[in-house]
Amino acid sequence: MAAKYTEDNIRTLDWKEHIRLRPGMYIGKLGNGQSADDGVYILIKEVIDNSIDEFIMGHGKRIDIQVNDDSVFIRDYGRGIPLGKVVDAVSKINTGAKYDSSAFKKTVGLNGVGTKAVNALSSKFTVESIRDGEALQATFSCGNLEEEKRIKSDKENGTSVHFIPDATIFKNYNYRTEFVEDQIRHYAYLNKGLALYLNGQRFVSKNGLLDLLQDKTEAEQIRYPIMHFEGNDIEVALTHDSHYGESYYSFVNGQYTVQGGTHEAALKQAIVKTVRDFYSKQFDPQDIRASIVAAISIRMQDPVFESQTKTRLGSTQIEEGGSSMYSFVLDFLKKALDDFLHKNPDSAEALLKRITQSERERKDMAGVKKLAKERAKKANLHNKKLRDCKFHYNDKGKNIEDEDKQRTTVFITEGDSASGSLTKARNPHYQAVFSLRGKPLNCYGLKKKIVYENEEFNLLQHALNIEEGLEGLRFNNVVIATDADVDGMHIRLLLLTFFLQFFPDLVREGHIKILETPLFRVRDKQTTIYCYNETEKQAAIEKLKGKPEITRFKGLGEISPNEFEDFIGDGIRLRPVRIAQDQSIEEILTYYMGKNTPSRQEFIIENLRVELDETERSALAT
């Protein structure tokens, strides 16, 4: 019988109830802090954005940030929120100064939601505003005001926020320092002269996007000195290096638009147009942009983003009634880049060499690519190798929520039993499984031609849809799921070598991750506990007392589909593969995949940890 639909079914939620019921609408995916795009980092961003906007308007040159495992404190030295509106500013939707363009111009937070979302999603949220000898402090719990007091204060003007994310929403979360540091670095690059102190460490930039590209590239790999151009409301930096792929960093009003948008697309088109005109040759766009590393920052009023988390710009015009985004970027870059190339013939020659080299490589691989595509069709990729899912990360024209796109995942695993268990346990809406056949080829030092000649690499590339770059990437999370033994570690290393060698952008942008699965199952007749390391196992044994049954999982195939549901569902543990700020990809590959150097032997000896069961110990004893 159909359910009744009456007036009783209609509910009106207040602001905090709606945010807590649908947090993904406001901060994207929740996560537990293991990925840079998890909600706990968006909470930090939403608060810092307000402090950045103060700096943009000329108030306050310092921001203090303290991040512990489970709490955050942020303090700026701007004007401070007017004391009579402090509570409203953090607890009333559609309330804020940024609706008044005379107070704030070209800022990020225009919809009056950000700090309110942080408040509603925090078990404790305290805000203090200091203005000219007075301060107002307000404390909330899950968005509910608990205390408000106005006091005298001799502190410097500004606003501070302290919050603890609600553990009932962000389950088992903790902050990873490297992710927060990346956030803070971006703020520094985009706001020259602003000093940000993260747990006492100072971050400041004198040269903006030039500093960003210097940090993101390896000096020995770049083909010509980084070009750096600044204009009214726009800044661009670019160079070419020796790696495969294209790397772009785009920003709007100081906001890192991870998924790009109209300004990034305009930059790509403008680079192609300007280079073609300068050399008077219709180069293929692929050849011009191959191995490029570029950054763009624009400032505009009333930017339109494609989601509340502001990861992709949707504005097609730089301002209402003004020029198109493409015209704005092209007009600036055409003059700046054209002038630079005329004045710097050495750089112009180096750029031309890079383009012609890419052109030769593309033509040399044309025949190989054609054969590879035919092989992929014959292999019936989407039936045999790839168990696909319904949603995809870069689906165009489909009404898919941003949260679902962020959850899209492909598990790369080896062996029929492991892929079978994963396939049965996965959520087919957004989780796919790619099955490897045996160990991949060690591709260290090989040319990209091998990607098309090797069947496994070719099919994997097609499954991810990354042959022409990340714009077509089908899964936000590319997860390596291998056994926790020597063979599994070897397969993982070979896959990481493949991605770092030929698709480093996948790693740089945080798409490559490692699936952590439990090593032990500890259970008695009433309780089952899964443990990911020896420490957790010992704690489980103490908790259950007696003599619980202990199982050591040696391979993914030993884990049943029913158990797998626990490990790849809401409680999934994904460890992102990251390249440290001061690490060179070439050095990493040489160290791990090059000849057996003494330093690597020493590393292996120092870090080797072998856990033996009773049978293995007995075998070794004899």
N, C-alpha and C positions, 0 to 999 in steps of 0.2 A: 504494500500500500504506500502511495506517495506521501512524503512528509507534509504536514500542514505548514502553510505560509501565512502568518498573521502579523498583526502589529507587534506581537511579542518577539518576532524574529528580527525586528529592526532595532539596532543598537547605535548609540552615539558614544564614541570613545573620546575621552579627553586627550590632550596632546601627548602626555607621557604614556598612556595606555597604548595609543596607536604606534608610537615609536618602539615600545617594548614588544608589541605583538608582531610588528613587521620591521625589525631592525635592518634587514637587508635593503629596504628601500632607502635608508638613510646612510648606511656605512658600507654597503656591499656585503661580501661574505663575512661570516663571523670568524671562523678559524680559531686557532689556539696560540697564535704568535709564531708559528713555524714558517710562515710565508710572509713576504714583505707586504702583500696586499691584504693581509688579515685585518679584521675590523679594529683590533686593539691599536694598530698603528694609525688608522683613520681617525680614531679619537684624538690622538696626539696632534695630528695634522689640523683638525678642526679648531683646536684651541690656539695653536701657533699661528694659523692663518690670521686670526684677529690681531695678534701682536705684530705680524708682518704688515698688515694694513695700516697700523699706527705708524710704523717706520716709513712706509711709502708716503704717508701724508706729512712726514717731516718731524715725527715725534718719537723719541726713544731710539738709541743706537745700540742697545744691548738687550738680549733675551737670555734668561737663565732657565735651563731645563735640567731636571733631575728625574731619572727613570730608574726605578728599582725593579725587582722581579714582578711585582704586582701593582705598583702605584706610580703616579706621575705628578710632578709639580712643575708648573710653568709660570714664570714671572717676567713681565715686560716693564719698561720704564717710559711708557707713553703718557697720554693725558689722563688715563683712568676713566672708567665708565662713570657718567654722572651719577652721584650717589642715590638720588631718588629713583633711578631706573635700573639699579643693579639686578634686583630680583627679576624684574620684567625681562631684562636682556638675556637671562639664562633660563627662563621658564615660561615665556609666552611666545608661541609660534608667531611668526610674521611681525616680530618686534625687533628693531635694530636701527642703528644710525645710518646704515648703508642704503636705506631707501632715500636718504637725503643726500643727493649728489654734491651738495655744497660742503658736506662734512667728509665724505669719502668718494673718491673717484678712482676708477680703474682698479677695483679690488676684486677679490675672488668671492667672498661670502656675501652674496646679494639677496639670498632668500630667507634669512633670519632663522635658519634651522640648525646649523652646525653645532653650536655650543649647547643648544637645548637637547640635541640628540646625545651628546656626551653626558649631560646631566641625567637624562632619563635612563641611560644604560650604565650608570655607575652606582655601586652600593653606597658610596660616599662621594659627595661633590661639594667642595668648599670654594667660594669665590670671594676675593677681597679687592676692593677698589680704593685707592688712596688718592685724594685730591686736596692739595693745599692745606695740609694739617689735619684733615679728617679722613676717616675710613669707614667703609661699611662692609661688614662680613656677613655672609649668608651661607648656611650649611643645608644640604639636601640629602635625602636618601631615596634612590630610585626615582628622582624627580620631585619628591615631596619635600616641601620646605619644613625644616625642623627648627631652625634658629636664625634670627636676624638681629644684628646689633650694630649701632652706630657709635664709634668711639673716636677719641682724639688720637692722632698718630704723627710721629716725627719722621716717618719713612718717606723715601722719595716717591713722587707721584708714579702711578702705574697700576696695573692689574695683575693679580696672581690667581691661579686656579690649581687646586689640588684635587685629584680624583682617583678612585679605585674602581676599575671596571667590575661590573657585577658578575661574580663567578657562576651564577646560575644561568647566565646567558653566554658568557665566554668561558666555556668549560675547560679546565686544566690548562689555562693560558699562562704564558710567561713572556716577558719581553726579551728579544734578542738584540744585543747591543749593536751588532753590525747593521741591522735594518734601520734602527733609529739613527745611527751615524750617517747612513746614506740620505735619510730625510733631511738631516741638519745640513749636510754638505750642499744639497740642492738649494736649500734656503739661502746659504751663504753665496753660492754662485750667482743667484738671481737678485741679490740685494747687496751690491758692493758697498762696503763700509759698515755693514751690520755685523756686530760681534755676537755670536751665539755660543753659549757655554753649556756643553752637555756633560753633566757630572764632573764639572771643573775643566774639561778639555775645551780649548778655544777653537772655534771655526770661523774663519773670516776670508773673504776674497777681495783682491784688489782689481782683478782683471776679468771678472765675470765669466762668460762662456769660454774665454780663452783658457782660464784655469781649469774649467770642467774638462775640456778636450785634452789638455795636457795630462790630467789625471787619468783619463779614460784610454789614452793611447800609449804605446810604447815608443819611446824616442827613436830607437833603432829601426822601427818598422815603418815609420811615416815616410812618404815619398817627397814631401816638400813642407816647409814651415806652415804651421796652422794659420789660416786666414781668419781675421777677426774684424767684423764690421759692426758699427753702432750707428743708429739713427734715432729719429723721434719715434718712440714707442716700439722699436724693433732692434734686436741684436742677433747676429748670426756668426757662427764660427764653423769652419769646415776644413777637412784635409782628407787625404787618401792614405791608407796603410797597405800592408801586404796580406791581410787576412781576407777570407771569403766573407761574403754577405755585405749587408748595409747596416749601419748603426745610426739611429737618430735619437736625439734627446730634445723634446719639445715642451715649452712652458707657456702658460697664459697667466698674466698678472701674478707671477711667482709660483703658480701651481704647476707641478709636474704632471703633464698629460701623458700618462704611461701608454695609453692606446692611441696617441696621436690625435688626428682630427684634421680639420680643414687647413689649419696653418701649416701642419707638417706636410700634407699633400701639396700645398702651394709651394713650399720650399723645394720639394723634389722636382716639381714641374719647372720652377724658376731656374734651378741649377741647370737642368737639361737645356732649356731655351737659351740661357746666357752663354753656356759653353758652345753650343751649336753656332750661335751668332758670332762669337769671338773667333772661332777657328774656320768659320764659313764652310762647315761640313755637317751633314745630317747623320751624326753618330746615332747608333742605337741607344736608347735611354739606359738599357742594361749595362752597356759598356761605360757610359759616363758615371753611373752610380755604383758600379762594382767596387767594393772595398772602401766605400766612402764612410767617413765618420763626421757627422754634422750635428749642430745644435741650433735651435731657434727659440727666441723668447720674444713675445709680443705683449703689449699692454693695451687694453681696450675697455671701453665702458660696456656694461651689461653683456658679458660673454654668455653664450648659450651652450651649456654642456649637455651631453646625451645621458647623463645620470647624475644623481645627487653626489656621488663620490668624485665627480669632475675629472674623470680619467680620459675623456675624449671630447674635444671641442667640436661643436656643431655649427657655430656661427659661419655664415657664408659671406657676410659683409663685415668690414672692420668697424663700422658704426652705422646706425640707422640712416638710410638715405645716402650713405657714403660709397666708396669704391668697394669692389669685391675683394675677398681675402686674397685671391690669386693676384689681382692687379696690384694690391698694396705690397705684397711680398716681392713680386716681379719687378716693380718699379724701383724698389730699394736695392734689390740684389743685382739687377742688371747694371746699374751705375756703379755700385761699390765693387762688384767682382770684376767687371770689365775694366775699370780704372786700375784695379790691383794687378791684373794680368798684364796690362800694357806697361805698367811701371816696374814689374818684376818678371823679366823674361826668363830667368832661371826656373821660377815656379811654374810659369806657363809651359815651358818645355817639359818639366817633370810631370805635370798634369797630362800633357798630350801623350807622353810615353806610357803612363798608367792606363789611359783610355785605349790606346792602340794594342797594348798587351792584353787587355781584357777582350778586345775585339778578336784577336788571334785565338785566344783560348776558347772563346764562344764558338767560333767557326770550326775549330779543330774538334769540338765535342758535338757538333750538330748531328753527325751521322750516328754517333754513339747514343745520344739522347733519343733519337728516333727508334733505334732498336730496343732501347731500354723501355720506352713506353709500350711498345708492342709486346715485350716480354711481360710487363706488368698486367696487360689485358689478358694474355694467355694464362697467367698465373691465377686469374680470377681472385684478385687481391681481396675484394670485400666479402668473399665467402669463405676463403680458406685461411688467409693470414690475419685478416682483421675482422674481429667481431665489433661492428660499428655501433654507435649510439645515436639517439634521436637528435639531440642538440649539438651544435658545434660553436666553437669560440668566435669564428669570424663569419657566421651566417649573415647574409645580407638580405634585407627586405623581409625578415621574419620577426614576428612579435615575440621575441624571447627576452625574458627579464635578464638584466645585467648579472644578477646573482647566479642564474643558471649558466650563463656563459663562463663566469669565473670558475664554476665547478666542473666544467668539461675536462675529462681526464682520459688519457690512454695509458694502460699498463703494458709495458714491454716486458715480456717474460719468456722463459725458455722451457720447452718440454710440454707434452700433451697434458700431463696430469696437473701441472701448475696452471696452465692456461684454461683447462677445463674447469677447475675449481673457481678461478677468478671469474670466468664467464657466467657460471651459475650463480655466483654470489653478488655480482655487480648490479648497479642500478642502470638499466639499459637506456634511461633517458639521457644520462650525461657521462657514463663510463663505458669505455671501449677497451678491448684487449687485442694486442698485437703479439702473435706467437713467433718467436725466433726458432730457427732450425739449427741447433748446435751453436758453437761459439762463433761470434763474428770475426771477421778478418781484422788483424792489427793493421790499421791504416796510417800509423804514424809515419810522416814524411812522404806519403803518397799524394799524387795529384788528384784533383776532384774527378777526373775521368773515371777513377775507380768506383765512385759512387754509382755510376750508371752501368759499369761492367760487372759489378758484384750484385748478384740477385737479391741477397738479403738487404743490403744497403739501399738498393734501388726501390724495393718494395716498401721499405720503411720510410724513405723520402716521400714516396707517393702517398702513403697512408697519412703522413703528417701534412702533406701539401705545402712543402716549403722549398720546392725547387726554385721558385722565382722570388724567394724572400718570405718574411714573416706575415705579410699582408693576408695570405691565404691560410695561415696556420689554423688547423681544425680543432686543436685541443689546447686549452690554457695550461694544463698540467701534463707534462710528458714524464711519466713515472717509470723509473727502472725498478722492476720487481724481480729480483733474483734470489736464489737460495743463500742462506747465511753460512756458506762453507767456502772452501778455497776456490772451487769451480765457479760458484756464484759471484765471488769477489772479482775473479778474473773477467767474467762476462761483463760485469758492471764497469770495470776499468776500460775494456775494449769499446763499450758503448760510449763512455765519456770521452774517449779519445776521438771517436767518430764525430761526436757533436762539437767538441772543441776545435777539431781540425777543420771541419767543413761548414759548420753552422754555429759559430761562436755566439751569434746574437741570441740564440735560444738560451744559452747559458747566462749571458750578460743580463738578459731581461727577466731572469728568474723562472723560466718555464721548465727547466730540467730539475727533477726531484727524485729522491730515493724513498721507496716504500719501506718503512720499518715494520717488520712483523715480529710477533713474540717468539722468543727462543724457548720458553718453557710454559707448560700448563701445569698448574698446581691445583689439585682438587680433592675434596672429600665427598661424602654422599650428599651434602647440602650445597656446597659452594665450589665454584670454579674460578680461578684467578689466572689470567694470562700475564706473563712477565717478559719484559723486553731485555733484561740483563740480570746478572747474578745478584745484584743488590735487591732488585724487586723480588727475585725468587726467594731469597732468604727472609725478606719481610713477609711474603705470603706464607711461608712455612710456619713462621712464628705466629701469624694471625690465625691460621687454621689449627695449629697445635697438633698433638698426636703424630701420626705418621701418614700424611697425605700422599696421594699418588702424584708422582712427578714425571712428566713427559718432556723429553728434549726434542724439539722439532729440528730436523736436519735439512728439510727441504719444503718448499711451498706445497708440493704435491701431497705431503703428509697432513696438511691442514684441510679439513673438510669444508665444503661450500658453506654449511651452516655456521661454522666458526669464522670463516672468511668475512661473512657479513658484518661481524663485529669490528674487523680490522680495516675495512675499506668503506665504512659508513661514516656516521657523524664523528666517531672517535678516531678517524684515520690519522696516522702519524706519518707525515711527509717531511723529509729532511731536504731542504733546498740545496742545490749545488751552486756554490758561489765562488766568484773570483775576487780575492781581496784587492783593495785599492792599489796596493803596491806590487801585485803579482803580474807577471807576464805569462800569457798563454804559451808562448814558445818555451819559456823556461819550465813551466809546469809539464808540458808534453815531453821535453827532453829529459827531465828528472825522472818521470815515471815510466816512460816508454822508450827512452833512448838506451844506449849501451849500459850494461850493469855497472854503474859508477860506484865507487867506494862510499860516497855520501848516501846513496840509496840503500846500499847493504847495511850501513850503520843505522839508518832510519828504521828498516825492517826489524833488525835485531832489537832495537830499543822499544819498539811499539808492538812487538809480537805478543799476542795474548791467545793461548790455546786452552780451551775448556774441554776436558776429557771426561767421558762417562766411565763407569766401572769396567766395562768390557775393554775400552781402549787402554785404560791404565794397566789392566791385567796383561794385555797383549804386549805393551811396552816393557812391563816388568820381566816378561819371559824372553 
